[in-house]
């Protein structure tokens, strides 16, 4: 059961990093139509996505460090 919790924390850490990278515009989409929609969404919501991504990644990283270090 602890492995499931560890996997869940790693997935949430990856989600936080992905959200931050998407908000910064570093995640590219190959399809031009989807890229235009993603860019419009990103420009409208970049501020809160950056903050949420950083917060989620930081919290999950601390959780992982406490779990693996303790």
C-alpha positions as CSV (number, residue, x, y, z in Angstrom):
1,X,0.0,0.0,0.0
2,X,2.9,2.3,0.6
3,X,4.1,1.8,-2.9
4,X,0.8,3.0,-4.2
5,X,1.1,6.2,-2.2
6,X,4.6,6.7,-3.4
7,X,3.4,6.2,-7.0
8,X,0.6,8.7,-6.5
9,X,3.0,11.3,-5.1
10,X,5.3,10.8,-8.0
11,X,2.4,11.2,-10.5
12,X,1.3,14.4,-8.7
13,X,4.9,15.8,-8.8
14,X,5.0,15.1,-12.6
15,X,1.6,16.8,-13.0
16,X,2.9,19.8,-11.2
17,X,6.0,20.0,-13.3
18,X,4.0,19.5,-16.5
19,X,1.5,22.2,-15.5
20,X,4.3,24.6,-14.8
21,X,6.1,23.9,-18.1
22,X,2.8,24.2,-20.0
23,X,2.1,27.6,-18.3
24,X,5.6,28.8,-19.4
25,X,5.0,27.7,-23.0
26,X,7.7,25.1,-23.0
27,X,5.3,22.2,-24.0
28,X,4.7,22.2,-27.7
29,X,1.8,20.7,-29.6
30,X,2.3,19.4,-33.1
31,X,-1.2,19.9,-34.4
32,X,-1.7,23.5,-35.5
33,X,-5.3,23.7,-34.5
34,X,-4.7,22.2,-31.1
35,X,-1.6,24.4,-30.7
36,X,-3.7,27.6,-31.3
37,X,-6.3,26.5,-28.7
38,X,-3.6,25.6,-26.2
39,X,-1.9,28.9,-26.7
40,X,-5.1,30.8,-26.2
41,X,-5.9,28.8,-23.1
42,X,-2.3,29.3,-21.8
43,X,-2.3,33.1,-22.3
44,X,-5.6,33.4,-20.5
45,X,-4.6,31.2,-17.5
46,X,-0.8,31.4,-17.3
47,X,-0.6,33.1,-14.0
48,X,-2.6,30.7,-11.9
49,X,-1.2,27.7,-13.7
50,X,2.3,28.8,-12.9
51,X,1.5,29.3,-9.3
52,X,-0.5,26.0,-9.0
53,X,2.2,24.0,-10.8
54,X,5.0,25.4,-8.6
55,X,3.0,24.8,-5.4
56,X,2.0,21.3,-6.4
57,X,5.5,20.4,-7.4
58,X,7.0,21.9,-4.3
59,X,4.6,20.1,-2.0
60,X,5.0,16.8,-3.7
61,X,8.8,17.1,-3.7
62,X,8.7,17.8,0.0
63,X,6.4,14.8,0.6
64,X,8.7,12.5,-1.4
65,X,11.8,13.8,0.5
66,X,10.1,13.2,3.9
67,X,8.8,9.8,2.8
68,X,12.1,8.6,1.4
69,X,14.3,10.3,4.0
70,X,12.3,9.3,7.1
